[in-house]
Amino acid sequence: MRAVKKVKRLYSEFQPEHYELAITPNKDKMTFVGTVKILGKKTGRPSQRITLHQKDLAIKSAALIKNDKRRGKLQIKVDRINKHSSFDELRLHAGEMLYPGEYELTITFSGKITEQMHGIYPCNFMHNGKDKKLIATQFESHYAREVFPCIDEPEAKATFDLILNTSTGETVLGNTPVKKQTKNGEFVQTIFETTPKMSTYLLAFAHGELGYREAKTKDGIIVRTYATPDNAKYTEFAVETAVKCLEFYNEYFGIPYPLPKLDMIALPDFSSGAMENWGLVTYREQALLVDPANTSIEMKQYVAMVIAHELAHQWFGNLVTMSWWTDLWLNEGFASWIEYLACAELFPQWHMWTQYIVEDQFLGLRSDSLANSHPVSVTINHPDEIRTIFDDISYQKGSAVIHMLQAYLGGEVFRNGLRYYLKKYAYKNTETEDLWAALEEVSGKPVRDFMHVWIGETGYPLVEITNDKINLKLKQQRFFASQEINHASTTLWPVPLNSGPLSKLDVLDTATVKVPWAADTPLINEGHSGFYITTYDKETYANFGLQIEAGALSETERLGLLFDAFSASRAGYLGTPQVLGMLKHYHAEHSAPVWDTISLVLGDIRRVFDDEELLESMKPYLAKISAEQVGRLGWKASKSETYFDTLLRPIALGLSSIGNNPDVVKEALKRFESIKKSEDQDPDLRSVIYYAAARNGGKKEFEKLKMLYEKTHSPTEKIVLAGALCAFKQPEIYKESLKMINSPLVRIQDISYWIVASFSNRHAKLETWAWMKENWKWLEQSIGAELGFARLPLYAARAFANKKFRDDFVKFFEPQLTPSLRREYKKALETVEWQTAWRNRDLKDIKDFFVSQI
């Protein structure tokens, strides 16, 4: 296991104030040349060098000038230029002592445009039958150093003057509007307006053949959505949504969007979902494009949410930025919360806060139940560790504790505190404590004390409620994914009980408390806004079941009650058959988010237990439990149906298809047979149809799915088809799908989707594990620097629940752990262990339950 390096923060020695950067990319040679002039302050002790960041650049020359207030500009000889690769450093050694003060550094350099999707990289696409290429950048987290020498740390905020020299006939985009363009033969020089003061990771540019759509906010901000020429027409929804989001945030934050334009661009090749570069937001195509013939209602919502997330960053992250990556969650957790607030305002029919509990909070709860999780605010020693915290803790738990805090303070007070914080620290950097101080000052409540444990400690509490009709007893302890492998914990959380009947007991901050109580047990955590789970005694669960059937509990209460009970049973705090018995109370359920939770319960059992007899006995149950909704909704949407009904249809049909409902399977296969191109079927139902064909088909169906994959230009459709291509049970077919992963058919950005899909196929998972080990070096070379690479161990681990795999897993990964893999590896190993413990503990009881239901 390789040791973790700790890097020095260069901003403590040199503080840039302004960059003049000129870049000339060469698409044909896949290279670039550049010059950068940096104005900044040397601080600290006198020394004979200035150190910047660079990575894999060829340094041609360097000049150094001291700006002396009395003697003017003084040229200083640069004796030696050293590159220290281990720390990504460029060290300029001077011929004399350099004292604190103002300096100018001018450096010429060159570098490579690489296929890995960071630094400067190409995006490949087809237009009019020809292969085309556009050039884009990705600098978060620490990839600006691959393009120009700089201080590549969030705290090193500066202004930028950018000049690009590109081929004629191309659209050229930067963070700010174009100041001047000059044509010189076959080249165009584009000079951009000076940027606001910002971090290096937010600098961005792109150029190539692009089309666009344009709109304006009521304040006159020009909003444009760019895409490759054939796809520009699919950005209408995005540009309309962006305008509404900007107007919403202008009012909510009380600070006008600080740039005169906002460009958003859909890139054919992009590692993450999107990136919030100030004034030039970059997206995966499926996160920005909405094609009425190819985009499901679920994906349309996803596009709106990603836009709302990235535009929130224009204030929370760009205007005010974390000082160091330890507080990444300040950016991502907040944006992951407010995207729901914005979409709830723009699309009230979507019931966003109900969906929030399932889509965000539950993810955070599941991830943070591991002993090897990490605090929301986590120490980062080296840039290689940064990508490991772009995870469910920084995003989903971060958003969940913000959600809990907003409920604790009240919506208006919370908003006013944010406004104060943003105005106070505009164009500056902050730490988590600065946000707490601002909210505390505005609210008058002890925000620091309330939030300290939630973001400073790993995990969250399980609150057990018991009632003897004399006293109501509440007990909190840290919840672990498995009682068998838990670790001792004495942490106590200030738990907001969120219960009307217990309003006098606002926060539980002790291990136990007793309340005189002779009535039925009240529901704790109403609305499920608290980041914790609850359990009750059998009598109370029975009473809640009656309330569910009577329609007395809200959607969030119904899904929260089921999720909490299932989480506790999976970990051994409750019996799993007891929790499965609760499902009988949900027979008339019409809510898509509640059905998402039911599907989560049943899907976890199918995935972890992977027992032939159990899976066969579950099929009639799946067909039975979904029958009422299949009958109510059918295959065709009605004009009057609700948004949730449209979301629920594929869930119900999917469960029924897995359960071998003959009518559903027959109709799915009939629809598959009729498909000539993807657009022939409703995009909301394609996944049901494709997966039914894979589960029930063979080589013929595989070849048709492959043809559809090759033929479609929709990136979203390709992901759905990839899942189906990996879902066949025949070895000769799933081996063929594995071969496709490292073929030209699959874009680098989509590799992780294919691997997840292949591990999800119980028939193919052993072969997929063998494939992963055999192709590990190729994976490192292809996606080693991308966020998805560190998650590969977890993708594998989720598919297995036995000691034999655990031992092989350790044997393979232990010798080659890097800082970017270490954290995810530990979480993955624990995942195998808790799944194994659950399977060993409950397999017989769960099999008996489903056999009894036949």
N, C-alpha and C positions, 0 to 999 in steps of 0.2 A: 504494500500500500504506500503510495507516494505521499510525502509530507506536504503540508500546506505552507506555501510561501506567504509572507506578509510584506506588502509593498509599502513604500514610503509615499506619502501624499505630497506631490510636487507643488501644489498650490501654496504650501506653507513657505516656499522659497522664491517662487516667481508667480506674479499675478497679472495675467494678460488683461488689457483693457480694450484693445481693438486689433482685429485681423484684417489685412488686405490680402485676399486670396485669389489667385488666378489659376484656373485648371484648364488643360486642353486634353480631352479624352480622345483616344483613337480606337474606334469600334472595330476596325479591321485587324489591327495588331493586338487588340485587347490590352492596351497600355495607356498611361496618361503621364503628362509632365505638368509641373506646377511651380509656382513661386508663392511664397507667403512672407508677408511683412507683419511682424508682431510688435505692437507697442505695449509695454507693460512695466511693472515694478518688480525689481529685485528686493526681497525682504530678508530679514534674518541676519546672520553673521556674514561678514565679508568672506569671499571665497574667489577662486579663479575659474569658476565654471557656472554655466546656466544649463539646467537640465529640463528637457521637454519630453513629451511622449512621441513615439513613432513606432510603427511596426511594418516590417518588410518593405520599407522605402529605400531607394537608392539616393543618397544625399550627394548632390553635385557640388554645392558651395554653401558657405555660410558667412555672413558679415554681421558685425556687432557695432552699434553706436551707443554711446552714453549721452543722454540729454542733460547737459549741465546748465543750470539756470544762469550762471555767470559767464561761462565760456562757450555756450552753445553746444553744437553737435560735435562729439569727439569720437573719431574712428578708433576702434580698439581691435588689435590683431587677434584673429582666432588661430591659435597655435595648432590645435588638434581637434578632430571631430571623431567621437567614439559612439558606437551603438552598443547598448547593453541589452541583448535580446531577451534575457531572462525576465527583465522588468519592463520591456518595451520602451527603453529610454534612449534618447539622443542627448549626448553630453558634449556641449561646446566649451572647450578649454581655452581660456584667454591668456594672452601674454603678460597680463598684469592683474593685480588684485581688483576685484569687482566689488564695489561698495553698494550698500542699499541706495536705490534711486530709480530714475526712469531710464529705460533702455529700448532700443529698436533692434530687432533681429530680422535679417532678411536671409531666407533659405531657398535654394532651388533644389528640386527633387524630381524623382520619377517613381512610378509604381505600376502594378499590374491590376487590370480589371479581371476579377476572378469569378468563376461560376458560383462559388459559395455566396449566399445572399446577404453579404455585409460589406462594408466599405463601399467601393464603386463596383457595380455588377451589372450584367446584361439581363434583359428580359426578352425572351424569344417568342415570336408569334408569327402567324401566317396572315397575309393580306393580299388579295387578288392573286392567289396561287403562288406567292413568293414568300420565302423565309425572310422575316424582318427582325430587327433588334432595336430595342430602346434601352437607354442607359438610366439607371436609378441609383440611389444611395440608401444605405441603412447604417446609421451611426450609433444607435442605442444598442448595447450599453456603453461600449468602449471601443468603437470601431472608427471614430473620426481619425484616430492616429494612423489608420491604414491609408489615409488619403492625404493628410498634411501634418507636419509637425505642430504640436499644440500642447496645451495643458488639458488633458482629456479627462477632466473630473467635473462633476456637476457644479461644484462650488466655484469653478473658474469661469464665471460669467463674463462675457465681453460682447461687443458689437462686431459685426462682420460686414465687410464690403466684398462681394463675390463677383468675379468675372469668369464667364465660361466662353471658350472658343469651340464652336461646334460646326457641323456641316450645314450647308444651306438647305432650306426646305423642311426644317425640323421645328417643332414646338419646343421652346426652352423655358423651363420653370425653375423658380427658386422660392425661398421663404417670403420674399418681398416682391413688389411689382418691378417690372423692367424699367430701368432709368434711361437706358440708351442702347440701341442696337446698331451695329455698323457692319455692312457687308464688305468682305475683302476676298474677291475671287470666289472660291468654293467654300469659304468659311464665313461664319458670322460671329462677331464678338458681341456678347450680351453682358451689359453692366447692370447690376441690380441695385435698388435702393438699399441704404444701410439698414441692417436688421435692428430690432430692439436688443437690449442687453439680455443675453441668453447663454445657456450651456452649450458646449460643443456637440452634445448628442442630439440636439434639436436642429442643427444645420442640415439642409437637404437640397438636392437639385435633381432634375430629371430632364432628358431630352430625347426626342424621337418623333415618329409619326403618330399623332394623337388627334382625336376629335374631342369635342366638349359640348356641354350644355351650360347655360348661364342663367342666373337669377340674382335678385338683389334683396337685401333685407330692408325693412322700413327705414333704417338709418343710413342706407346707401352703400352698405358693404357689398362688394361684388363677390358672388359665390360661383365658382365654376367646378364642374365635375369632369375630369378627363379620363379617357380610356382609349384603347387601340381603336382605329377607325371603324371597324365592324361592330364594336361594343359600345360606342359612345351613346347610341340611342337607348341603351339600357340603364342610363344613369339619371333618368328623369325623376324617379322616386327619391334617389339620393340627394339631388340638388334641392328638391322641395323640402325634404326632411332637414337638411343642413340649415336652410334658411330659418325654419321654425325653431330649430335647436339654438341657433345663435341668438335669436330674439328672446327665447326663454331664458337663456343664461345671462344675457345682458340685464334682464330685469331681476333675476334671482340673485346674482352676485352684486348687483348695483354698480358694476364697473363695465363700461363699454368695451367690446372686443377691440384690442389695441392696434390692429393692423387694418389697412384699407382694403385688403382682399383676403379671400380664403379659397385656396385651390385644394381639391381632393382628387387623387389619381388612383385608378385601378390598375395594378401591375400584374402582368401574366405570371411573373415569378416573384414570390414574396414569402419569407419564412414565417412571420407571425400573422396575426389576424389583421393588424393595422398598426400604424405608428404616427404619433401626434406631432410630428415636426411642425414648428410654429408657422402657420400660413401655408404649408404644403403638406397635407396629411396624406400618407400613402396607405394603400389597402391591398389585401388579396382581392382578386376579382370577385370571388363569391361573397365578400364582405361589403361590396359596393354596388354590384350589378343586380338589377331586378328585371328579369325577362318574363313578361306575363305568361308566355307559353311554357316556361321551364322552371320557374321559381315557385316553390311551395309557400303557403302562408306562413309556415314556421320560419323559413329562410328570409322572407320579407321582413318579419319581425326582427330577426337576427341582424339584418342590414341596418335597420333603424337603431338598434341598440348599440352596435359598434360605432355608428356615426355619433350617437349621443355620448358615448364613452370618450371618443377621441376629441370631440369638441369641448367637453368638460375640461380636458387637459390644457386647453389653450389658456385657461385661468389657473387651474389647480394642477401644477406641474410645470407649466411653461412660464407664466407670470411669476408665480412663487414656486420654487424648486427645492427639493430636499438637498441638504448639504452633502450627504454621502449616501451610498446605496443601502446602508443600514435602514434608512427610512423610505425605501422604495414604496412601502405600503401607503405612505402619505399620498403618493401619486395614484397608485393602482387601486387600492382599497376604496378610496373616495370616489374615483371615477366609476368603479364597478357598482357603487351604490347609487350615485346620482344619475346614471344612465336610466335606471328604473324610474326615478322621480321625473325626469324629462319625458320619457316615453309615456308615463302615466298621464302627464299633462297633454301631450300631443295626440295620444291614441287611447282615450279613456275606455273604449270598448275592449281593450286588450287585458284589462284587469291585471296590471303589471305587478302589483304587490302580492297578489296570490301566487303568480308565477315565480316571483323573487324567492319565496321560501324554498321551493323545490329546486330551482335552477342554480341559485347561488348559495343560500344558507346551508342547505343539506350537503353540498359539496364541501364546504368549509368544515362542517361537523364531522363528516366521514374522514377527511384528511387529518384533522387535528385530534382524532381519537388515537392516533398512533403514538407510542412512547417516543418514537424517533421523528416526530414532527418538530417544528421549530417555532419560537415566538414570532409574533407579527413583526415586531421590530427586532431584527437579527443582525448580529455583528458580521460584517463582511471584511475579510482581511486581504483578499486578492481579487482582481477583476474576473478571474476564471470561476469564482464562486457566484458571481452576480446572477448568471442565468439560472442557478438552482433555486433562487427565490422568486422567479417569475412563475408562481405556482398558486395552488388553491388557498394557501395560507395568506400570502400577500394580497391576492385578489379577493377570494371569496370570504375568508375569515375577516380580512380587513374590512370588506364592505359590511359584513354582518355586525361587527362591533360598532361601526359607524351608525348602522341602522338602529342598534340598541341604544346608542348614545342619543340619537335624535329623538327616539321615543322617550327617553329619560328626561331630556331637557325641554321637549316640546318643539314643534316644527318651526314656529316663528322665532323663538329664542335661538335655536340652532342656526337658522339662516342669518340672523343678525350677527351672531358670533363669527360666522364664516366671512361675512362682508368686512367686518372689522379686521380679521386676520389677513385677508387678501389686500386690503388697502394699506395696512401697516407694513407688510413685507413685499409689496410689489417690486419686481425686478431684483429680488434678493433671494437668499437661501434660508431654509429653516430646518429645525429638528422637531420631532413629535411634541416635545414639551412646549414649543412655541404655540402650537395649535391648542393644546390644553389650556395654556395661560390665557389665550384670547377668548376661548369659550367660557372659561371660568370668570373672567372679568365682566363679560356681558351677561352671563346667566346668574352669577352669584352662587352657583352650586359648586361642590367640591369635585370638579371634573378630573383633576389629577389623581385624586385618591380613588375615584370610581373606575378610571380607565387603566391605572397602572398595571394591575395584575392581568387584565384582559389582553394587553398588547405586550407585556413584558415577560409573561410566563407561557410555557407550552401547555396546551390542553384546555379543557373546560369542565364544568361540573356536571355530574349526574345528581339530580335532586329527587330523592325518594320520599314519597308522601304516604303515610299510613294513618288510618283513622280507627280508633277503638270506641267511637261514639262518646268519648269523654274528652279526649285530647286529639288534636291534629298534630302529628309529628312530622317535621321536615328535617331531612338530613342531606348534607351535601358531601360529595367526595369526588375526586377526579375520575372521569370516565375514561376507560381504556378499551381499545378494540377487542381485547380478550382478557377476561379475568385470569386465565391460566398463565398468561405471560406479562401481567401488568407489573408496574414498578411502584415502589412506595412513594407516596406523595402526601405532603402535609399542606399543600396550597389550599387556601380558602379564597373564594371569589365573592365580591359584592354582587349578589344575584338579584336583579330586579324581578320580583315575582309576577308582576303584570296580572294581577287577579283582583277583580272588583270586590269580591267578598273579603279578601285579605288586604284591603287597601291600607289598613293601619300598620300592617307589616310590609312596608314598602320594599325593603331590601333585606335579603338573608345574607348576613356576613359572618355568621358563626357556623361551626360544624353541624350543630343541631339546634332546633328550637321547638318548643311545645306551645300550642295555642288551644285554650279551652274551646271545645267544638263538639256539639252533639248532633249536628246535621250531616247531610251527605257531603262528601268531599268535593270542594270546589275545583274547577279547572285552573291549573297554574299555567302561566305563560300564555295568556289569551292572545290570539293573533300571532303567536310564535315569534315575537320580535326579540326575545332574549336568546343569547347564544349558549344554550344548554339544553339538555334533555331531561325529561321527567319520567318517573315510573310510579304506579299506584298498586294498591292491593286488588285481588281478584274481584271483590264485590264492587269496587269503584269502577273497574273496567267494564263489568256487566252493566252498571248504571249508565256509563257513557255510551255503551252500545245501544241501549234503548233511546238515548237522546239523539244519537246519529239517525236511527230509523225514524224518529219523530221529526227530524229536520230542525232540531234545536241547537245544533252546533254549526258554526260557520265553516266555509271551505278550509281556511287556514287551520282551524281547530281540528277538523276531521283529518286532514293530511298530517298535521303535526302530531296528533295523538298516535297515528299509525306508525309514522317514521320513528318516533321516540321509542315506542314499544318494540318495534322490530330491531332497532339498533341495540337495545338492551338485551334482547333475546339472542341476537347474533353473537354478542360478547359474553353471554352466560349469566347475565343478571336476571333474566326471565326465561321461561321455557318457550322454545320456538313454536311448538304446537299450540300453546295458549294464545300466542299472538296470531298465528294463522287462523285460529278460530274466530278472531275479531273480524275477519274479512266477510263473514256472513252478514254483518250489519251494513255492508256497503253495496248490497245487491241492486239498489235503485240509484246508485251514484251517477250523476250527470256531469261532474266537473272534470275537465281534462287534467288539471294539476293533481287532483286526488288520484285519478287513474294513473298518472305518471308515478305516483308513490306506490300504488298497488303493483305496477309493473316493475318498479325497482325491487320490491320485496320478492316477487316471484322470479325475476331475472337473476337476482343474487343467488337464490337457491339453485336454480338450474346451472349457473356458472360454477359455483364453488363445489357442489356435491357431485355433479357429473357422474351419476350412477344410472346405468341403463334401465334398471327396474324402476327407480324413482322417476326418471324422466318420462317413461311410458305411462306411469300412473298419474303423472301431472297433466297429461294431454287432455283427458276428458274434463278435468277440473278447469283448465284454461278455456276450453270451448264453452263450458257451462257458465263460468263467471262473467264471460264477455257477451253471452247470448242476448241479454236484454238490450245492451247498447248497439249490438250489431243489428238487431231487429228494428230498433228505433231509428238508427241513422242510415242504414243501408250503404250502398256504394255511391249514391249520387247526392250531392249537396242541394239543399233547397234554398231558395232566395231569402227565406225568413229565418234561417237558422242562426244561432249565436256564434260568436267567434270561437268560443270554447268547444262547441259542437264540431266545428271544422277541424280543430286540433285533435279532438277525441276520436274522430272516425278512423284514422290510420292506427291509433293505439288499439282500439277495440278489434278492428279487422286483423291487425298483426297478431294479437293474442289468440284470436280464434283460428287463424291460419296455423300458428305453431301448435295449437291444440287439435289440428287435423279435422276441423269442422268441414265435412265433405262439400257442403254448398259453397263455403267461402273459398276453399282450395280450388274447387272446380271453376268458379268465376275468376279467380286470380289467374289461373293457367289459361283460361279462355282469353282473357285480356292480354296476357303476355303473347299468346299466339298471334293476336291481331296487330301487334306493334310492328310498324315498319321503321319508324323513327321515334325518338323519345317524346316528341310533342303529341303523339297519338293518344297519350294517357294523361289524366289529371296529375299534375306534379305532386299533389298532396298524397296520392295513393301509389306512386311508382315504387317506393321502397317495399310496400306490402307485396306488390305484384312481382318485383324482381326476386325478392327473397323466397317467395313461394315457388318460383321457377327453379331457384337454386336448390332448395330443400327436396323438391320432388322430381328434379330433372337430371339430365346427364350431359354428355358431350354436346349434343345439339343445342341445348339451352345455354351452355357455357359459350359456345361459339357465337350465338346470337347476342348475348350480353357483351361479349368482347367486341363484336361489330358495332353495337350501340355506343360502347365506350370510345372506340376509335373515331366514330362518326360525329359525336356530339361536340359542340364548341362551348358548351356550358360547363364551367368549372365545378359548379354545385352538382350537376348531373353526374359528372365523372366520379365524384366522391360517393354518391349513392350507388352507382354501378360497381365501383371498386369493392364496396362491402359485399354486394351480391356475388361478384366473381370469386371472392374468397370464402363463400359459404357452402360450397359443395362438399359432400361426404366422401366422394370417390377419390382415393389417393392419387390416381393418375391425373385428376382434374385439379385438386388443390396444389399439387406439385407444380402444375403448369401456371397457376396463379402466382405462386411464389417466384417462379422464374421471371414473371413480368415485372416484379418490383425493381430489379436493376436492369431493366431494358429501356430503350428510348421512349416507350409508350408512357412511362410514368415520370412526371416532373419531380425534380428533387424535393420541391416543397410538399409533395403529396406522399412521400415515402412512409411517413409515420402513420398516415391513415390506413395504408395497405397492411402495415405490420399489426396495428390494432385489430383490424378486421380479421386477419388470418389467425391471430391468437384467440379471437372470440369464437372461432369455429372449433368445437370440441374434438372433431375428427382430425383436424389439421394442426392442433397446438403442439404436439411433440415434433412434428416435421418442421413447424415454424421455429421452434426453439433450436433445432439442429441447424436450420437455415441461418438464424441470427448469429450463432456462434461461428459458422463457416464464413459469413459475410461481414464479420465485425469490423475488420480493417477497412473494407469498402464503405461501411456505414460511417466510420470515423472520418474518412476522407470526404465523404459526400455531405454529411450533415453534422459533423463533429462540433462545429461552432454554433449550431442552431439550438434554439430553446428545446425543441423536441428530442434532441439526442439524449439529454440527461434523463428523460423519462422512459427510455427504452427498457431499462431493468424492471420498472414497475409494470409496463405493458406485458412483459413476460410473466412476472410474478402473479398477476391477477388471474392468470389462467390455470394455476396449479394449487393443489392443497394436499401435498404429501411430502414425506421426508426425503424420498429418493430425489425428487426434483430439487428440494432445498439444498441438498448436499452438492449436487451438480452445479447449481446456481452459484454457490459459494466458491466452488473450485474454479469456475470460469472467471468470475468477476474479481475476486480478491487480489490476484496478482497485478491487475491493470487499473486499479481505481485512481482517478484523478480528482482534483478539487471539484470539478464540474459534475462528477458522477457520485462522489462519496455520499452526499446527503440522500439522494434518490435511491441509491443502492440500499442503504440502511432501512429506508421506508419500504422498499420492495421486499427485502428479506423478512421484515416483520409482517408484511402482508401475507406472504406464504405461510408464516407461522400461525397467525391468527385464523386464517382460513382452514389450515390443517386442524387446529384445535376445535374449531366449530364443527367441521366434518366428523371428526372422531367422537365428539360429544353428542351430536344430534341426528346423525344419519338415520338410525333405526326409528327414532320417534317421528321424524319428518316423513319417512317412507310409510309408516303406519298411518299417519294423518291422511296422506293423499290416497292410500288404498281404501281407507274408510269413506272417502268421498265419492268413490266410483259407484 
